[in-house]
């Protein structure tokens, strides 16, 4: 499975597959460095999305304030 949005490639790894005939090796966890990279990448993506939403909201507020300022200047 490939996710082009965040650039993560997920491939089936037979060493970690439960149907593997070597059951002792099939239950090993992923190496910590791989897990932390994946989790960090997801966290960065979530933070970027949240920041993007906040920036869009702030831009909308600034635009509304600009219109209010322009309306007040016209009244002067």
C-alpha distances in whole Angstrom, upper triangle without the diagonal:
4,7,10,12,12,11,9,7,5,6,9,12,15,18,16,16,19,19,20,24,25,25,26,23,20,22,21,20,18,20,22,21,17,17,20,18,15,17,19,16,16,20,20,18,20,23,23,22,25,27,26,27,30,31,31,33,36,36,37,39,41,41,43,45,46,47,49,51,51,53,55,56,57,60,61
4,6,9,9,8,7,5,6,8,11,14,18,20,19,19,22,23,23,27,27,27,29,26,23,24,23,22,19,21,22,20,17,17,19,16,14,16,18,15,14,18,18,16,18,21,20,20,23,25,23,25,28,29,28,31,33,33,34,37,38,38,40,43,43,44,47,48,49,50,53,54,55,57,59
4,5,6,6,6,6,8,11,14,17,21,22,21,21,24,25,26,30,30,30,31,28,25,26,25,22,20,21,22,20,17,17,18,15,13,15,16,12,12,15,15,12,15,18,16,16,19,21,20,21,24,25,25,27,29,29,30,33,34,35,37,39,39,41,43,44,45,47,49,50,51,53,55
4,6,5,7,8,11,14,17,20,23,25,24,24,27,29,29,33,33,33,34,31,28,29,28,25,22,24,24,22,19,19,20,17,14,17,17,13,13,16,15,12,15,18,16,15,19,20,18,20,24,23,23,26,28,28,29,32,33,33,35,37,37,39,41,42,43,45,47,48,49,51,53
4,6,8,11,13,16,20,22,26,27,25,26,29,30,31,35,35,34,35,32,30,30,29,26,23,24,24,22,19,19,19,16,14,15,15,11,11,14,12,9,12,14,12,11,15,16,15,17,20,20,20,22,24,24,25,28,29,29,32,34,34,35,38,39,40,42,44,45,46,48,50
4,6,9,12,15,18,20,24,25,23,24,27,29,30,33,33,32,33,30,28,27,26,23,20,21,20,18,16,16,15,12,10,12,11,8,8,11,10,7,10,12,11,11,15,16,15,17,20,20,20,23,25,25,27,29,30,30,33,35,35,37,39,40,41,43,45,46,47,49,51
4,7,10,13,17,18,22,23,22,23,26,28,28,32,31,31,31,28,26,27,25,22,19,20,20,17,15,15,15,12,10,13,13,9,10,13,12,10,14,16,14,15,18,19,18,21,23,23,24,27,28,28,30,32,33,34,36,38,38,40,42,43,44,46,48,49,50,52,54
4,6,10,13,15,19,20,18,20,23,24,24,28,28,27,28,24,23,23,21,19,16,17,17,15,12,12,13,10,8,11,12,8,9,13,13,11,14,16,16,16,19,21,20,22,25,25,26,29,30,31,32,35,35,36,38,40,41,42,45,46,47,49,50,51,53,55,56
4,6,10,12,16,17,16,17,20,22,22,25,25,25,26,22,21,21,20,18,15,16,17,16,12,13,15,12,10,13,15,12,13,16,16,15,17,20,19,20,23,24,24,26,29,29,29,32,34,34,36,38,39,40,42,44,44,46,48,49,50,52,54,55,56,58,60
4,7,9,13,14,13,14,17,18,18,22,22,22,23,20,17,18,17,15,13,15,16,16,12,12,15,13,10,13,15,13,13,17,18,16,18,21,21,21,24,26,26,27,30,31,31,34,36,36,37,40,41,42,44,46,46,48,50,51,52,54,56,57,58,60,62
4,6,10,12,11,11,15,16,16,19,19,20,21,18,15,17,16,15,13,15,17,17,13,14,17,15,13,16,18,17,17,20,21,20,22,25,25,25,28,30,30,31,34,35,35,37,39,40,41,43,45,45,47,49,50,51,53,55,56,58,60,61,62,64,66
4,6,9,8,8,11,12,12,16,16,16,18,15,12,14,14,14,12,15,18,18,14,15,18,18,15,18,21,19,19,22,24,23,24,27,28,28,30,32,32,34,36,37,38,40,42,43,44,46,48,48,50,52,53,54,56,58,59,60,62,63,65,67,69
4,5,6,7,10,11,10,13,13,14,15,12,10,12,11,12,10,13,16,16,13,14,18,17,15,18,21,20,20,23,25,24,26,29,29,30,32,34,34,36,38,39,40,42,44,45,46,48,50,50,52,54,55,57,58,60,61,63,64,66,67,69,71
4,5,5,8,8,7,10,10,11,13,10,8,11,11,13,12,15,18,19,16,17,21,21,19,21,24,24,24,27,28,28,29,32,33,33,35,38,38,39,42,43,43,45,47,48,49,52,53,54,56,58,59,60,62,63,64,66,68,69,71,73,74
4,6,8,10,7,10,8,9,10,6,5,8,8,10,10,12,16,17,15,16,19,20,18,21,23,23,24,26,28,28,30,32,33,34,36,38,38,40,42,43,44,46,48,49,50,52,54,55,57,58,59,61,63,64,65,67,69,70,71,73,75
4,6,9,8,11,10,9,10,7,4,6,6,8,8,11,14,16,14,14,17,18,16,18,21,21,21,24,26,26,27,30,31,31,33,35,36,37,39,41,42,43,45,47,48,50,51,52,54,56,57,59,60,62,63,65,66,68,69,71,72
4,5,6,9,10,9,11,9,6,8,10,11,12,15,18,20,17,16,20,21,19,20,24,23,23,26,28,27,28,31,32,32,34,37,37,38,41,42,43,44,47,48,49,51,52,53,55,57,58,59,61,63,64,65,67,69,70,72,73
4,5,8,9,7,10,9,6,7,10,12,14,17,20,22,19,19,22,23,21,22,26,26,25,28,30,30,30,33,35,34,36,39,39,40,42,44,45,46,48,50,50,52,54,55,56,58,60,61,63,64,66,67,69,70,72,73,75
4,6,9,8,11,11,8,10,13,15,17,20,23,25,22,22,26,26,24,26,29,29,28,31,33,32,33,36,37,37,39,41,42,42,45,47,47,49,51,52,53,55,57,57,59,61,62,63,65,67,68,69,71,73,74,76,78
4,5,6,9,8,6,9,12,14,16,18,22,24,21,21,25,26,24,26,29,29,28,31,33,33,34,37,38,38,40,42,43,44,46,48,48,50,52,53,54,56,58,59,60,62,63,65,66,68,69,71,73,74,75,77,79
4,6,9,9,8,11,14,17,18,21,24,26,24,24,28,29,27,29,32,32,32,35,37,37,37,40,42,42,43,46,46,47,50,51,52,54,56,57,58,60,62,62,64,66,67,69,70,72,73,75,76,78,79,81,83
4,6,6,6,9,11,14,16,18,22,24,22,22,26,27,26,28,31,31,31,33,36,36,37,39,41,41,43,45,46,47,49,51,52,53,55,56,58,59,61,62,64,65,67,68,70,71,73,74,76,77,79,81,82
4,5,5,7,9,13,15,18,21,23,22,21,25,26,25,26,29,30,30,32,34,35,35,38,39,40,41,44,45,45,47,49,50,51,54,55,56,58,59,61,62,64,65,67,68,70,71,73,74,76,77,79,81
4,6,6,7,11,14,16,19,21,20,20,23,25,24,25,28,29,29,31,34,34,35,37,39,40,41,43,44,45,47,49,50,52,53,55,56,58,59,61,62,64,65,67,68,70,71,73,74,76,77,79,80
4,5,6,9,11,13,16,19,17,18,21,22,22,23,26,27,27,29,31,32,33,35,37,37,39,41,42,43,45,47,48,49,51,53,54,56,57,58,60,62,63,65,66,67,69,71,72,73,75,77,78
4,6,9,11,13,16,19,17,17,20,21,20,22,25,25,25,27,30,30,31,33,35,35,37,39,40,41,43,45,46,47,49,50,52,53,55,56,58,59,61,62,64,65,67,68,70,71,73,75,76
4,6,9,12,15,18,16,15,19,20,19,20,23,24,24,26,28,29,29,32,34,34,35,38,39,40,41,43,44,46,48,49,50,52,54,55,56,58,59,61,62,64,65,67,68,70,72,73,75
4,7,9,11,14,13,13,16,18,17,18,21,22,22,24,27,27,28,30,32,33,34,36,38,39,40,42,43,45,46,48,49,51,52,54,55,57,58,60,61,63,64,66,67,69,70,72,73
4,6,8,11,10,9,12,14,14,14,17,19,19,20,23,24,24,26,28,29,30,32,34,35,37,38,40,41,43,44,46,47,49,50,52,53,55,56,58,59,61,62,64,65,67,68,70
4,6,8,7,6,10,11,11,12,15,16,16,18,20,21,22,24,26,27,28,30,32,33,35,36,38,39,41,42,44,45,46,48,50,51,52,54,56,57,58,60,61,63,65,66,68
4,6,6,6,9,10,11,13,14,16,17,18,20,22,23,24,26,28,29,30,32,34,35,36,38,40,41,42,44,45,46,48,50,51,52,55,56,57,58,60,62,63,65,67,68
4,5,5,6,8,10,10,12,14,15,16,18,20,21,22,24,26,27,28,30,31,32,34,36,37,38,40,42,43,44,46,48,48,50,52,53,54,56,58,59,60,62,64,65
4,5,5,6,9,10,10,12,14,15,16,18,20,21,22,24,25,26,28,30,31,32,34,36,37,38,40,41,42,44,46,47,48,50,52,52,54,56,57,58,60,62,63
4,6,5,6,9,10,11,13,14,15,17,18,20,21,23,24,26,27,29,30,31,33,35,36,37,39,41,42,43,45,46,47,50,51,52,54,56,57,58,60,62,63
4,5,5,6,8,10,11,12,14,15,17,18,20,21,23,24,26,27,29,30,32,33,34,36,38,39,40,42,44,45,46,48,50,51,52,54,55,57,59,60,61
4,5,5,6,8,10,10,12,14,15,16,18,20,21,22,24,25,26,28,30,31,32,34,36,37,38,40,42,43,44,46,47,48,50,52,53,54,56,58,59
4,5,5,6,9,10,10,12,14,15,16,18,20,21,22,24,25,26,28,30,31,32,34,36,37,38,40,41,42,45,46,47,48,51,52,53,55,57,58
4,5,5,6,9,10,11,12,14,15,17,18,20,21,23,24,26,27,29,30,31,33,35,36,37,39,41,42,44,45,46,48,50,51,52,54,56,57
4,5,5,6,9,10,11,12,14,15,16,18,20,21,23,24,26,27,28,30,32,33,34,36,38,39,40,42,44,45,46,48,49,51,53,54,55
4,5,5,6,8,10,10,12,14,15,16,18,20,21,22,24,26,26,28,30,31,32,34,36,37,38,40,42,42,44,46,47,48,50,52,53
4,5,5,6,9,10,10,12,14,15,16,18,20,21,22,24,25,27,29,30,31,33,35,36,37,39,41,41,43,45,46,47,49,51,52
4,5,5,6,9,10,11,12,14,15,17,18,20,21,23,24,26,27,29,30,32,33,35,36,38,39,40,42,44,45,46,48,50,51
4,5,5,6,8,10,11,12,14,15,16,18,20,21,22,24,26,27,28,30,32,33,34,36,37,39,40,42,43,45,47,48,49
4,5,5,6,9,10,10,12,14,15,16,18,20,21,22,24,25,26,28,30,31,32,34,36,37,38,40,41,43,45,46,47
4,5,5,6,9,10,10,12,14,15,16,18,20,21,23,24,26,27,29,30,31,33,35,36,37,39,41,42,44,45,47
4,5,5,6,9,10,11,12,14,15,17,18,20,21,23,24,26,27,29,30,32,33,35,36,38,39,41,42,44,46
4,5,5,6,8,10,11,12,14,15,16,18,20,21,22,24,26,27,28,30,31,32,34,36,37,38,41,42,43
4,5,5,6,9,10,10,12,14,15,16,18,20,21,22,24,25,26,29,30,31,33,35,36,37,39,41,42
4,5,5,6,9,10,11,12,14,15,17,19,20,21,23,25,26,27,29,30,32,33,35,36,38,40,41
4,5,5,6,9,10,11,12,14,16,17,18,20,21,23,24,26,27,29,30,32,33,35,37,38,39
4,5,5,6,9,10,10,12,14,15,16,18,20,21,22,24,26,26,28,30,31,32,35,36,37
4,5,5,6,9,10,10,12,14,15,16,18,20,21,23,24,26,27,29,30,31,33,35,36
4,5,5,6,9,10,11,12,14,15,17,19,20,21,23,24,26,27,29,30,32,34,35
4,5,5,6,9,10,11,12,14,15,16,18,20,21,22,24,26,27,28,30,32,33
4,5,5,6,9,10,10,12,14,15,16,18,20,21,22,24,26,27,29,30,32
4,5,5,6,9,10,11,12,14,15,17,19,20,21,23,25,26,27,29,31
4,5,5,6,9,10,11,12,14,16,17,18,20,21,23,24,26,28,29
4,5,5,6,8,10,10,12,14,15,16,18,20,21,22,24,26,27
4,5,5,6,9,10,10,12,14,15,16,18,20,21,23,25,26
4,5,5,6,9,10,11,12,14,15,17,19,20,21,23,25
4,5,5,6,9,10,11,12,14,15,17,18,20,21,23
4,5,5,6,9,10,10,12,14,15,16,18,20,21
4,5,5,6,9,10,11,12,14,15,17,19,20
4,5,5,6,9,10,11,13,14,16,17,19
4,5,5,6,9,10,10,12,14,15,17
4,5,5,6,9,10,11,12,14,16
4,5,5,6,9,10,11,13,15
4,5,5,6,9,10,11,13
4,5,5,6,9,10,11
4,5,5,6,9,10
4,5,5,7,9
4,5,5,7
4,5,5
4,5
4
